[in-house]
Amino acid sequence: MPATIADKLKIKAGYTLLTIHPPKDFEATLSPLPADVAVIENGKNYQQIHWFVLNQAQMEKDLPKVLKLLKEGVICWTYYPKGSSGIQTDLTRDKGWEKLLALDVQWLTLISFNDTWSSFAFRLKTEADEKKAAKPKEERLIFQYADSNTKIIRLPDDLAKAFAKNKQAAKIFDALAFSHRREYVEWIVTAKKEETRANRIQGTLERLVKGWKNPANI
């Protein structure tokens, strides 16, 4: 697992980070950084873009500028306020991104940056991405447990047994939105090792009691 926020953002030694509307504490929040990392607001040579948006209107206004800055090999991290941040916004993980989603780019990952911001990454597609997209896709394991049409989740046996012993966590889980229940189940069933799966079962119980709506609390 990533040890630091810089690891989560895939920042490497010698990288230059181009920022757009960064909060004042952005660089401090990144600490500790790998050696020789530079954080800039203007420049032509950079490996990552870190773009902060408060709402959909700002995102759509900035988008043409960001697309001009995006180039081969550069990752763009896009930050938006969490619902619990206290910042007024019309953006959520699933809503407000229509113009951005319409782009033919490669979506990478979604992380929790801190208590205020969530962030997702994208980059220009490569030839390898195109080849991968052309291959027949295997059915995701989660589809054996989650039905998007009926919104019904079938619990894995080990999770059901854990919920039988922890009624509080079970009640919280049942009250979650379908998408968040699916994320917990997918997190569990995609574990490669029995030990990892057992840890994720326990982690699910702990996260639910803490009030986390999904495994990453995004």
NORBEL-V471737 format. One record per residue. N is the residue number from 0. RES is the residue in one small letter. PSI is psi in whole degrees, -180 to 180 (NA if undefined). OMEGA is omega in whole degrees, 0 to 359 (NA if undefined). BURIAL is # if it has 9 or more other C-alpha atoms within 8 Angstrom, else .. Layout:
n = (N	N)
res = (RES	RES)
psi = (PSI	PSI)
omega = (OMEGA	OMEGA)
burial = (BURIAL	BURIAL)
This chain:
n = (0	1	2	3	4	5	6	7	8	9	10	11	12	13	14	15	16	17	18	19	20	21	22	23	24	25	26	27	28	29	30	31	32	33	34	35	36	37	38	39	40	41	42	43	44	45	46	47	48	49	50	51	52	53	54	55	56	57	58	59	60	61	62	63	64	65	66	67	68	69	70	71	72	73	74	75	76	77	78	79	80	81	82	83	84	85	86	87	88	89	90	91	92	93	94	95	96	97	98	99	100	101	102	103	104	105	106	107	108	109	110	111	112	113	114	115	116	117	118	119	120	121	122	123	124	125	126	127	128	129	130	131	132	133	134	135	136	137	138	139	140	141	142	143	144	145	146	147	148	149	150	151	152	153	154	155	156	157	158	159	160	161	162	163	164	165	166	167	168	169	170	171	172	173	174	175	176	177	178	179	180	181	182	183	184	185	186	187	188	189	190	191	192	193	194	195	196	197	198	199	200	201	202	203	204	205	206	207	208	209	210	211	212	213	214	215	216	217)
res = (m	p	a	t	i	a	d	k	l	k	i	k	a	g	y	t	l	l	t	i	h	p	p	k	d	f	e	a	t	l	s	p	l	p	a	d	v	a	v	i	e	n	g	k	n	y	q	q	i	h	w	f	v	l	n	q	a	q	m	e	k	d	l	p	k	v	l	k	l	l	k	e	g	v	i	c	w	t	y	y	p	k	g	s	s	g	i	q	t	d	l	t	r	d	k	g	w	e	k	l	l	a	l	d	v	q	w	l	t	l	i	s	f	n	d	t	w	s	s	f	a	f	r	l	k	t	e	a	d	e	k	k	a	a	k	p	k	e	e	r	l	i	f	q	y	a	d	s	n	t	k	i	i	r	l	p	d	d	l	a	k	a	f	a	k	n	k	q	a	a	k	i	f	d	a	l	a	f	s	h	r	r	e	y	v	e	w	i	v	t	a	k	k	e	e	t	r	a	n	r	i	q	g	t	l	e	r	l	v	k	g	w	k	n	p	a	n	i)
psi = (148	134	-28	168	-32	-36	-44	-35	2	38	128	162	136	-3	150	129	118	123	148	118	44	145	160	-30	13	-53	-37	-37	-30	-24	140	141	154	169	142	34	132	139	119	163	-13	145	165	-20	116	157	-20	150	135	106	118	130	142	-29	175	-40	-43	-41	-46	-32	-41	-23	-47	-40	-44	-41	-34	-30	-23	128	171	130	-5	132	137	116	125	121	140	154	140	156	-27	5	-22	-2	128	126	155	13	137	-180	-33	-7	147	-1	21	-45	-36	-40	-22	-11	149	73	172	118	137	-67	165	132	164	117	-51	-163	-16	-38	138	159	142	157	147	164	172	148	148	172	-37	-38	-43	-41	-41	-41	-28	-18	146	135	137	146	131	142	-32	-26	-13	-13	-22	129	110	-24	-46	-12	28	133	126	119	137	150	-42	-33	-40	-41	-39	-40	-32	-28	-12	84	-33	-48	-39	-42	-42	-43	-46	-26	-9	158	154	-44	-37	-37	-40	-40	-41	-46	-42	-38	-40	-50	-15	1	136	-27	152	-40	-43	-42	-44	-40	-36	-33	-50	-40	-34	-47	-46	-42	-41	-45	-31	-16	12	130	-16	171	-32	-2	43	NA)
omega = (178	183	183	178	177	176	180	181	177	178	182	179	178	181	169	183	177	184	176	182	181	172	185	184	185	183	179	180	179	185	3	179	172	183	171	174	179	177	186	175	176	179	182	182	182	180	179	171	177	191	180	178	181	184	184	181	179	179	182	177	182	191	179	178	182	180	177	181	183	180	185	178	182	175	175	173	182	184	176	186	173	178	181	187	185	178	180	182	174	178	170	178	188	187	173	187	189	181	179	181	180	182	178	180	180	178	188	186	179	181	168	182	175	183	183	190	163	182	174	185	172	178	174	179	176	177	178	177	181	179	180	180	182	181	175	183	174	179	178	182	184	182	174	184	185	179	183	180	182	183	180	176	173	184	169	185	183	176	178	178	179	178	179	180	181	185	180	179	180	180	179	179	182	182	181	173	181	184	181	175	179	180	177	182	180	178	182	189	179	176	183	183	180	180	178	180	179	178	180	174	179	178	177	179	182	181	180	181	177	181	178	183	174	186	181	182	180	NA)
burial = (.	.	.	.	#	#	#	#	.	.	#	.	#	#	#	#	#	#	#	#	.	#	.	.	.	.	.	.	.	#	.	.	#	#	.	.	#	.	#	#	.	.	.	.	.	#	#	#	#	#	#	#	#	#	#	#	.	#	#	#	.	.	#	.	.	.	.	.	.	#	.	.	.	#	#	#	#	#	#	#	#	#	.	.	#	.	.	.	.	.	#	#	.	.	.	.	#	.	.	.	.	.	.	.	.	#	.	.	.	.	#	#	#	.	.	#	#	#	#	#	#	#	#	#	#	.	.	.	#	#	.	.	.	.	.	.	.	.	.	.	#	#	.	.	#	#	#	.	.	.	.	.	#	.	.	#	.	.	#	#	.	#	#	.	.	#	.	.	#	#	.	#	#	.	.	#	.	#	.	#	#	#	#	#	#	#	#	#	#	.	#	.	.	.	.	#	#	.	.	#	#	.	.	#	#	#	#	#	#	.	.	#	#	#	#	.	.	#)
